[in-house]
């Protein structure tokens, strides 16, 4: 072969290689660019990665939502950890917020590092499991009805050593950071685990056997629904324990409300009537002197501390006497209690 032919061949070969390299580099940068230009509106989508998903599944999902330019390119970028040469791509479960303004590297890093979208949910003290379930559904954390049903799961009750028919009372009220579409069991585990973590610092509760802890929790759940001012919670707890000692009914209107709203499924009553005090239910503390079979709310630290070490008092009654401040007047006898009631009626 003549020398000139060889030179021309290699020249053409180099040209083809150069063109291929330029094309490959251009294609690489093009595929890594965000799918939308600077003049387009930003659009975001929530991408859920669940247990069992593969990189192919996720890349296809991103492609279907028009968040990446090519699903195969994303797959191979992850497969050969293009953006993290020293670290293999790790597909982390969770929910991610991806926008059309994010580059492929940014999307890759978001999932690789597990930078999930979190939902902040504050659960107030005193809510019931039904109210918590509704709150979680409103915030798109999980299915509220399934959450409520699982709170009575025998498997979960045994797992947490709860000697009751429900996890009512063990769902600790706090501020949580959840992700959208969570498994209801994981949400329950988060709340219940937090409950046991919190009481581990309360001397009067942390070492109790499950049955004794449940008894304390029942009283705490009632105190939670009765007190309005923090410093009165221990006094209200003392009233209930004094009544228990003499076999007197707790006579808490909060238990009647629980029957009406949670058991009968009716709206929250504006007032309690005498007929309500005769409802035949083990939660009716006007009809039965025994403790209700389970908590009527999910109490916070104030109520839990109040029942852990209630003060020694001779109080058996309390009545709201300052509605603006939420303060009660405590008394030792029924006569004193009725006199306070009459004084309030006269002032009105």
C-alpha positions as CSV (number, residue, x, y, z in Angstrom):
1,X,0.0,0.0,0.0
2,X,1.3,3.4,-0.9
3,X,2.4,5.7,1.8
4,X,0.0,8.4,0.7
5,X,-3.0,6.0,0.9
6,X,-2.0,5.1,4.5
7,X,-1.7,8.7,5.5
8,X,-5.1,9.5,4.1
9,X,-6.6,6.4,5.8
10,X,-5.3,7.5,9.2
11,X,-6.4,11.0,8.6
12,X,-9.9,9.9,7.8
13,X,-9.8,7.6,10.9
14,X,-8.7,10.4,13.1
15,X,-11.3,12.7,11.7
16,X,-14.0,10.0,12.3
17,X,-12.7,9.5,15.9
18,X,-12.6,13.2,16.5
19,X,-16.2,13.6,15.2
20,X,-17.3,10.7,17.4
21,X,-15.6,12.2,20.4
22,X,-17.1,15.6,19.8
23,X,-20.5,14.0,19.2
24,X,-20.2,11.8,22.4
25,X,-19.1,14.8,24.5
26,X,-22.0,16.9,23.1
27,X,-24.5,14.1,23.6
28,X,-23.2,13.7,27.2
29,X,-23.6,17.4,28.1
30,X,-27.0,17.5,26.3
31,X,-28.3,14.5,28.2
32,X,-27.1,16.0,31.5
33,X,-28.8,19.3,31.0
34,X,-32.2,20.0,32.6
35,X,-35.2,19.1,30.4
36,X,-36.4,22.7,30.4
37,X,-34.8,25.9,29.4
38,X,-34.3,29.1,31.5
39,X,-37.3,30.8,30.0
40,X,-39.7,27.9,30.9
41,X,-41.7,27.7,34.1
42,X,-40.5,25.4,36.8
43,X,-42.4,22.2,37.3
44,X,-41.9,19.7,40.1
45,X,-42.9,16.1,40.7
46,X,-42.8,13.8,43.7
47,X,-40.9,10.6,42.9
48,X,-41.4,7.7,45.3
49,X,-38.7,5.0,45.5
50,X,-40.1,1.9,47.3
51,X,-38.5,-1.3,48.5
52,X,-37.9,-3.5,45.5
53,X,-37.5,-0.7,42.9
54,X,-34.6,-1.0,40.5
55,X,-32.6,1.8,38.9
56,X,-34.4,0.9,35.6
57,X,-37.8,1.4,37.3
58,X,-36.8,4.8,38.7
59,X,-35.2,6.0,35.4
60,X,-38.3,4.9,33.5
61,X,-40.5,6.8,36.0
62,X,-38.3,9.9,35.6
63,X,-38.5,9.6,31.9
64,X,-42.3,9.2,31.9
65,X,-42.7,12.4,33.9
66,X,-40.3,14.2,31.5
67,X,-37.8,15.0,34.1
68,X,-34.8,13.5,32.3
69,X,-33.9,13.3,28.6
70,X,-33.1,9.6,28.4
71,X,-33.9,6.8,30.8
72,X,-31.2,4.5,29.5
73,X,-28.5,7.2,30.0
74,X,-29.6,7.7,33.6
75,X,-29.5,3.9,34.1
76,X,-25.9,3.6,32.7
77,X,-24.8,6.7,34.6
78,X,-26.0,5.0,37.8
79,X,-24.8,1.6,36.8
80,X,-21.2,2.8,36.2
81,X,-21.5,5.6,38.8
82,X,-20.5,8.2,36.3
83,X,-20.9,11.1,38.7
84,X,-19.4,9.4,41.7
85,X,-16.5,7.4,40.4
86,X,-15.3,6.4,43.9
87,X,-18.7,5.5,45.2
88,X,-21.3,3.1,43.7
89,X,-24.8,4.5,43.1
90,X,-27.1,3.7,46.0
91,X,-30.8,3.7,45.3
92,X,-32.4,4.9,48.6
93,X,-36.1,4.4,49.3
94,X,-38.1,7.5,50.0
95,X,-40.0,10.3,48.3
96,X,-38.0,12.9,46.4
97,X,-39.1,16.3,44.9
98,X,-37.6,16.5,41.4
99,X,-38.0,19.5,39.1
100,X,-37.6,20.1,35.4
101,X,-34.9,22.6,36.2
102,X,-32.6,20.0,37.8
103,X,-29.7,18.6,35.9
104,X,-29.1,14.9,35.7
105,X,-26.2,15.2,38.1
106,X,-28.5,17.0,40.6
107,X,-31.2,14.3,40.3
108,X,-28.6,11.6,40.6
109,X,-27.2,13.3,43.8
110,X,-30.6,13.9,45.3
111,X,-31.4,10.2,45.2
112,X,-27.9,9.0,45.9
113,X,-27.7,11.1,49.1
114,X,-31.3,10.4,50.1
115,X,-32.3,14.1,50.2
116,X,-36.0,13.4,50.6
117,X,-38.9,15.7,50.8
118,X,-40.1,15.9,54.3
119,X,-43.6,16.8,55.7
120,X,-43.6,18.5,59.1
121,X,-46.5,17.3,61.1
122,X,-47.2,18.7,64.6
123,X,-49.5,16.4,66.7
124,X,-51.0,18.3,69.6
125,X,-51.4,16.7,73.0
126,X,-54.8,15.2,73.7
127,X,-55.7,14.0,70.3
128,X,-57.2,10.6,69.8
129,X,-56.0,8.0,67.3
130,X,-58.8,8.9,65.0
131,X,-57.9,12.6,65.1
132,X,-54.2,11.7,64.5
133,X,-55.1,9.4,61.6
134,X,-57.1,12.2,60.0
135,X,-54.3,14.7,60.6
136,X,-51.8,12.4,58.9
137,X,-54.1,11.9,55.9
138,X,-54.7,15.6,55.6
139,X,-50.9,16.1,55.4
140,X,-50.6,13.3,52.8
141,X,-48.4,11.2,55.1
142,X,-50.4,8.0,54.9
143,X,-53.9,6.5,54.7
144,X,-55.8,7.7,57.8
145,X,-58.3,4.9,58.0
146,X,-55.6,2.2,57.6
147,X,-53.5,4.0,60.3
148,X,-56.6,3.9,62.6
149,X,-57.3,0.2,61.9
150,X,-53.6,-0.8,62.4
151,X,-53.7,0.8,65.9
152,X,-55.8,-2.1,66.9
153,X,-53.6,-4.7,65.2
154,X,-53.0,-7.7,67.6
155,X,-49.5,-8.1,66.1
156,X,-48.6,-4.5,66.8
157,X,-50.1,-4.6,70.3
158,X,-48.0,-7.7,71.1
159,X,-44.9,-6.1,69.5
160,X,-45.1,-3.1,71.9
161,X,-46.4,-5.1,74.9
162,X,-49.6,-3.1,75.1
163,X,-52.2,-5.0,77.2
164,X,-55.2,-3.1,75.7
165,X,-57.3,-3.3,72.6
166,X,-55.7,-0.3,70.9
167,X,-52.5,1.8,70.8
168,X,-54.6,4.8,72.0
169,X,-52.4,6.7,74.5
170,X,-49.1,5.3,73.1
171,X,-49.1,7.6,70.1
172,X,-46.8,10.3,71.4
173,X,-47.8,13.9,70.5
174,X,-44.8,15.7,69.1
175,X,-43.5,17.4,65.9
176,X,-42.4,14.8,63.3
177,X,-40.7,14.8,59.9
178,X,-42.5,12.3,57.7
179,X,-42.3,11.6,54.0
180,X,-45.4,11.5,51.7
181,X,-47.0,8.1,51.2
182,X,-45.3,6.4,54.2
183,X,-46.2,2.9,55.3
184,X,-48.7,3.2,58.1
185,X,-46.8,0.7,60.3
186,X,-43.6,2.8,60.0
187,X,-45.6,5.9,61.1
188,X,-47.1,4.0,64.1
189,X,-43.7,2.7,65.0
190,X,-42.3,6.2,65.0
191,X,-45.0,7.5,67.3
192,X,-44.9,4.5,69.7
193,X,-41.1,4.4,69.8
194,X,-41.1,8.1,70.7
195,X,-43.6,7.5,73.5
196,X,-41.4,4.8,75.1
197,X,-38.3,7.0,74.6
198,X,-40.0,9.9,76.4
199,X,-41.2,8.0,79.4
200,X,-37.7,6.4,79.8
201,X,-36.8,9.7,81.5
202,X,-39.8,9.7,83.9
203,X,-38.9,7.8,87.1
204,X,-42.5,6.9,88.0
205,X,-43.2,5.4,84.7
206,X,-40.1,3.9,83.0
207,X,-39.8,0.7,85.1
208,X,-43.5,-0.1,85.3
209,X,-44.9,-3.4,84.1
210,X,-47.1,-3.1,81.0
211,X,-50.4,-3.5,83.0
212,X,-49.3,-0.8,85.6
213,X,-48.1,1.5,82.9
214,X,-51.5,1.2,81.1
215,X,-53.3,2.2,84.3
216,X,-51.1,5.3,84.6
217,X,-51.6,6.1,81.0
218,X,-55.4,5.9,81.3
219,X,-55.4,8.5,84.1
220,X,-52.9,10.6,82.2
221,X,-55.1,10.6,79.1
222,X,-58.0,11.9,81.2
223,X,-55.9,14.5,82.9
224,X,-54.7,15.6,79.4
225,X,-58.3,16.4,78.4
226,X,-59.2,18.1,81.7
227,X,-56.4,20.5,82.5
228,X,-55.9,23.8,80.8
229,X,-53.1,25.4,82.9
230,X,-49.9,23.4,83.2
231,X,-49.4,23.8,87.0
232,X,-52.9,22.4,87.7
233,X,-52.3,19.1,85.9
234,X,-50.7,17.5,89.1
235,X,-53.6,18.7,91.2
236,X,-56.2,17.2,88.8
237,X,-54.2,14.0,88.9
238,X,-54.3,14.0,92.7
239,X,-58.1,14.4,92.5
240,X,-58.5,11.3,90.3
241,X,-56.2,9.2,92.5
242,X,-58.0,10.3,95.6
243,X,-61.3,9.2,94.1
244,X,-59.7,5.8,93.0
245,X,-58.6,5.2,96.6
246,X,-62.1,5.4,98.0
247,X,-63.8,3.6,95.1
248,X,-65.4,6.8,93.8
249,X,-66.1,7.2,90.1
250,X,-63.7,9.5,88.2
251,X,-66.7,11.4,86.8
252,X,-64.9,13.0,84.0
253,X,-66.9,14.6,81.2
254,X,-63.9,13.9,78.9
255,X,-64.7,10.2,79.0
256,X,-68.3,10.9,77.9
257,X,-67.0,13.0,75.0
258,X,-64.8,10.1,74.0
259,X,-67.7,7.7,74.0
260,X,-69.8,10.1,71.8
261,X,-67.0,10.9,69.3
262,X,-64.8,7.8,69.2
263,X,-67.2,4.9,70.0
264,X,-70.5,6.2,68.7
265,X,-68.8,8.2,65.9
266,X,-70.9,11.3,66.5
267,X,-69.8,15.0,66.3
268,X,-68.2,16.6,69.3
269,X,-71.0,17.7,71.6
270,X,-71.4,21.3,72.5
271,X,-72.5,20.3,76.0
272,X,-73.1,17.1,78.0
273,X,-76.6,16.2,79.1
274,X,-77.8,14.0,82.0
275,X,-78.8,11.4,79.5
276,X,-75.2,11.2,78.3
277,X,-74.1,10.4,81.8
278,X,-76.2,7.2,81.6
279,X,-74.7,5.8,78.5
280,X,-73.9,2.1,79.0
281,X,-70.2,1.9,78.3
282,X,-67.1,0.8,80.3
283,X,-65.6,4.2,79.4
284,X,-68.5,6.0,81.3
285,X,-66.7,7.1,84.5
286,X,-70.0,8.5,85.8
287,X,-71.6,5.0,85.7
288,X,-68.7,2.9,86.7
289,X,-66.1,3.5,89.4
290,X,-63.4,1.4,87.7
291,X,-60.9,2.9,85.3
292,X,-61.9,2.8,81.6
293,X,-60.4,-0.1,79.7
294,X,-58.0,2.1,77.8
295,X,-56.8,5.7,77.4
296,X,-59.1,8.3,75.9
297,X,-56.4,10.5,74.3
298,X,-52.7,10.6,73.7
299,X,-51.1,12.6,76.5
300,X,-48.0,14.7,76.5
301,X,-45.2,15.1,79.1
302,X,-47.2,17.4,81.4
303,X,-49.9,14.8,82.0
304,X,-47.5,11.9,82.1
305,X,-45.4,13.7,84.7
306,X,-48.5,14.6,86.7
307,X,-49.6,10.9,87.1
308,X,-46.1,9.6,87.6
309,X,-45.8,11.4,90.9
310,X,-49.0,13.1,91.9
311,X,-49.0,15.4,94.9
312,X,-50.6,14.4,98.2
313,X,-53.8,16.4,98.6
314,X,-57.2,16.1,100.1
315,X,-59.0,17.3,97.0
316,X,-61.9,15.2,95.5
317,X,-63.4,17.9,93.3
318,X,-62.5,20.7,90.9
319,X,-64.5,23.2,89.0
320,X,-63.6,25.7,86.3
321,X,-63.9,29.1,87.8
322,X,-61.9,31.2,85.4
323,X,-62.7,30.4,81.9
324,X,-60.5,33.1,80.4
325,X,-57.4,31.8,82.2
326,X,-58.5,28.1,82.2
327,X,-58.1,27.9,86.0
328,X,-60.0,25.6,88.4
329,X,-60.9,25.8,92.1
330,X,-60.3,22.6,94.0
331,X,-62.3,21.4,97.0
332,X,-62.3,18.6,99.5
333,X,-66.0,18.1,100.0
334,X,-69.1,18.0,97.9
335,X,-70.6,20.8,99.9
336,X,-67.6,23.1,99.1
337,X,-67.8,22.0,95.5
338,X,-71.5,22.9,95.2
339,X,-71.1,26.2,97.0
340,X,-68.4,27.2,94.4
341,X,-70.9,26.2,91.7
342,X,-73.7,28.3,93.2
343,X,-71.3,31.3,93.5
344,X,-70.5,31.1,89.8
345,X,-74.2,30.9,89.0
346,X,-75.0,34.0,91.0
347,X,-72.2,35.9,89.3
348,X,-73.6,35.0,85.9
